Amino acid sequence: MRKGRMNRRSFAGGLLAFGASTEALKAVAALSVQPAEGTARRAQLIKPAALRPGDRVALINPAGATTHRVEIEIITESMQALGLEVKRPREPLRRYGYLAGTDEERADEFNEQFADASVRAVLAVRGGWGCARILPRIDYRLVRENPKILVGYSDVTALLLAVHARTGLVTFHGPVGLGPWNPFTVDYFRSVLMDGTAVTYTNPRRKGNHLAQVEDRVETIRSGKAAGPLLGGNLTVLAALMGSGYLPSWDGAVLFLEDINENIYRIDRALTQLRLAGVLDRIAGFVFGKCTECGPGEGYGSLTLEQVFDDHVLPLGIPAWQGAMIGHISDKFTLPEGIPAEIDADLGTIRLLEAAVST
């Protein structure tokens, strides 16, 4: 007998021979048209309106709890300095263990801001952990019908990617309310969200007291240029969402990543998860920001971060670089999820190919 690979048609025929039900055959057929595990088909892009002086920004706590009232005061003053009004959380110090309230409370707070016509942007106070827990409770139809700016990073990655995947709304990987709101961060925040500029992101060129630049250097993994929808966020959060159905399509995307407080083997493990899930094989370009306080950990030996990238990213044969101002750092980019962008891995730049907001 000739041996060969059994395809879906022959498998279905075998099911018929064994008297399988029509329902079982329909289930097999459905498997053939599903997108890759953990991804959604790319929705039509929806751009939120640009922020204008006097617009109202709602503060939310979708993950970790706020500890001190003064933190809300500082955020309020920072937004006012940008010419924006603030809608404060009703219960800023609400707590459920390490979370800022129960899943229901935090999801209701999120949905409330998108239902409030006076709110033009939604800003996470902080990250922490917990955004993934509320994803099933988000009213995605409400979000789609009332598009507005959503900003945050770290654990907020879960909300940014889920909302973008389920609605097509461009969300923004940028500062949380607790900042810091320094000139570098504010310049990109204002340019992208208020001015509607298709910016080119570049690392600061600062030598300080050195003969050559030491901090915030661009490190090319593989030379070249690549273009595609900009997608990404915190690596650990993203890896934890694999298979959940709350992630966008990665086909032709420019993937950006960052992380904090992870031993290098955990970065290796998370990138392995992305590779095994088929994500890395589908992207067009790769940018890694900062891995803050990511050391070798304890035990016998460790790979370096560069070796991990050489193992997982270099074989992809796509333009890739590391060192971008993305992550748990003071100076950070505000990056739109889903907007077409071009990276130059030699120069270490990310160039938006169109504005991220409607003006």
N, C-alpha and C positions, 0 to 999 in steps of 0.2 A: 504494500500500500504506500502511495506517495504521501510523505509527511509534509506538512506546511502549517502556516499560521492560520488559526481559525478567525475569520472576520465576523463582523456583527451579523451579516446576512446568514452565514452558515450556522452561527450560534442560534439565531432565531429559528432557523429550520430545525435544528436539533430540539429546541424547546417544543415545536409543534409535534415532532415525532413522539415526544414523550407526553403529549397531551397537555401542554401548558395552556393556561387560560389566556384569553384575549388581554386581560389586564396586565398579565406578566409581560406579554409581548409589547404592549404600549410602554411599559416601564423601561424595557431594553431600548426601544426606539428613542425614548426621551434622553437616555444617557448619551446618544450619539450627537445630540444637538446642544448639549450643555457647554457653556464656556469652561475654560480651565478652572480647576478647583480654587475656590476662594476669590474669584474675580467676578465683576459684573461687566456686561456689555457697556461700551462707552456711551454715556448719555449725551444729549445735545447740551453744549456749553451754555451756561447762564452766568452772565457777569453782573455782579451787584453794582449799585450806583456808587459813584465816588463820594467820599466824605467831603462835606462843606463846613466852613466855620458856622458854629451854632447847632450843628447836628448832634443828636443824642446817642451816646454810647452806653449800652447796658453791660454791667459787670456781672459775671456768673462764676460760680464755683462748681464746675462739673466733676471735679476729682477730689484733691486733697482739701482739707479744711483750712480756713484762715484763722490765724492764732490771735492776732492783735488788731483792734479797731483802727489803730494808726495806719495800718497797711492800706485800708480803704481810703483814708484821708490822703495818703501820699499818691495813690493812683488817681484820685479825683483831681488833685492839684496838677498832676502831670497832664491829664486830659484837658484841663482848663487852659494850661499853657499852650496847648495846640489849638485852642479856640473851640473846643468841644464841650458839650454838656454831658453830665453823667447821671445815669440811672443806677442807683446803688442796690445791692441785694437787700431784700426785705429782712433777711436774717443772716447778716454777714459772718457771724461766729457760730452758726449752726454746725453741729458735729454729730456724726455717727461713727464712733471709733476713729479711724484715720481718715474717714471720708467726710465731706461737707454735707452730710445728710444722707438719708436713705436713697436708694436708686430712684424710687418714685419721686421724691422731693427734688432731686437734682435734675431729673428728666423734665419734670413739670416746669422748673425754673428755666430750662433751656427752651422748651416749647413756647412758654409765655412770652419770651423776648421776640420770637418770630411772629407771634400773633399781635404784638404791640406795634401799631402803625407809627407811633412816635419814635421808635428805635430805628436807627440807621446802621448801627454796627453792634456786634456782640464780641466782647473781649473777655477771655478767661483770666481770672485773677491769678491763677497759678496752675501748675500741673500736679504731679504726685502720682496717684493711681486711682482709677475708678471710671474713666470715661468709657472704656469698653463695656462695663457693666450696664450702662444706660442705653447702648445702641438699639436694642429691641424696643425701647420705649419712646424713641424719637419719632415725631410726626413728620415724616419726610414729605408728604404731600403739602403740609402747611409750610414747610421750608421752601419747597419748590414754588409755591404760589406767592410767597412773600420773601423774595431773595434779598439778602443783606450781607454785609461783610461779617465774616467770622474769623477771628484771629487767635492764635495761640501756638504752642509748640510742646515738645516733650510728650507727656501722656495725652495731651490734646490732639496729638497725631491721629488717635482713633476717631475722634469726632470729625476732624478735617477730611480724612480719607473716606469715611462712611458717608458723610453728607455729600461729598463730591460724587462718590460712586452711585448713590441712590437718587440724586437729584440733578446732577450736572452743574450744580452751583460751584463757581470758583471760590475756594476757601484759601486762607492765608497762613502759611507757616511763618510766624513772626513773633514779636515779643509778647509776653503775658503782661498783665497789668502791673505786677510787681517789678517789671523792668529788668535791668536799669534802662532809663530813657536818656541815653547820652547822645551827643551830636551825630555819631555814625549811624546808630540805630534809628534815630528820629528822621534823619535825611532819607533813608530808604523807605521808612514807614510813610512819610509824607509824600515822597515822589510816586510811590506805587498806589497808595490808597486815596490820596487827596488830589494830587496833580494828574493822575492817570497817565503817567509817563511809562513808556516801554523802555525801562532802564537796562543798562549793562552793569551787572554786579562785578565788582573788582575788589580784591583784598586790599587793605591799606598797605602803602609802600613806606614803611617806617624802619629806618636803620637805628634810630636812637643814638646811643653812644658807640655803636659798633661800626666797623668798616663795611660789613655786609649785613643784609637783613637777616635777623635771627627769628623773630616771631612772625606768625601768620604768613609763612612762606607757602607758595604754590609748589606742590610736588606732583609731577606728571607720572601717571601710571602707564598710560599708553597715549601716544601722540594722536592728534587729529581733531576734527570737528564733528559734531553730531547734533541733530535737531529732532525734537519731538515734544510731546506734552510733558511738562515738568510735574513730577510726582514724587512724594517721599515723606520723610519725617524721621522720627525716632526709630532706630533699627529694632530694638527689643520689642517695642509696642507693635511695630509692623509685623515682625515675625510671629508674635502671639496671635495675630488676627488671621494668619494663614488658614484657609479652609472655612472661614466664617461667613463668607458671602457679603462682607462689608468692605471689600477692597475693589478698586477700579481695575479696568483692563490695563495691563502693562505693555501691551503691544506697541513697540516703537517709542516707548517713553524714555525720558531722561530721568533716571532715578537718583535722588539725593538722600543722603542718610547722615545721621549723627547719633551719638550716644554719650552716656556718662556713668561713671562708677561701675564699669563692667570689666572683669578680668578679660584678657585677650582671648582666652579659650571660649568665652561666652560670645564674643564678637564672631569668632570662627564658627561657633555653633549656629548663631542666628543667620549668618551668611550661607551656611550649609543648608539651613531650612529654606531660604529663598531660592537657592540653586535647585534643591530637590523638588520644590514646588513649581519649578519652571519659570520663575520670575526673571532670573538673571539671563536666561536664554532668549528672552523676548525684548529686552530693553535695547535702546540704541546708543545710550551714553550713560556714564556713571560719575557721580560727584560725591565725595565723602567730605563732610565738614570737620568738626572737631570731636574727638573721643576724649572728653574731659575726665581726668583721673582714671584712665584705663591702663592698668598696670599688668604685669605678668602674673601676679598672684603668688600663692604659695605652692610648694611642690617641686618636683624635679623638672627643671627646664621649662622653657616657654618659647613659642613662636613670637616674633615681633609683629606689630600691626602691618608693616610693609610685607612680610612674608605671607600673612593671611590674604592681603590684597593680591599678591602675586599668584596665590593658589586659586582664588575664586574669581578675580576680576580680569587679570591679564589674559587668561586663556579665552575670554569672550571675544577678543579681537576688536573691541570697540573703544572709542576715545574715552579716557577716564583720568580724573585727577583728584587729589585730596588736599585738604587744608582750607576749604571754603569757610567763610564766616557764617557757619550754620551750627547751632547747638547751644549748649549750656555755657555761654560766654557773654561778655559784656557787649561787644560790638557784634551785631547780627543783622543779616539780611531779612527782608520780608519777601517771601517767595510765594507766588500764586500757584495753587494746585490746579493743574489741568491746562494752563496757558502754554502754547507752543513757545519753545525757547531753543536757543543754540548754545552749545558749550564749545569752548576752545580749550582743549586740554593742555596745550603748550603755554598759552597766556594765562590760564586759570581764570576764565571769565564765563559768566552765564548771561546771555543776552535775550531778553524777552522779544519775541517777534511781533507782539501786539500788546496793546494796553490790557491790563487785568480788570479794570472797572469801566463802567459806562459813564461817560461825562456829558 
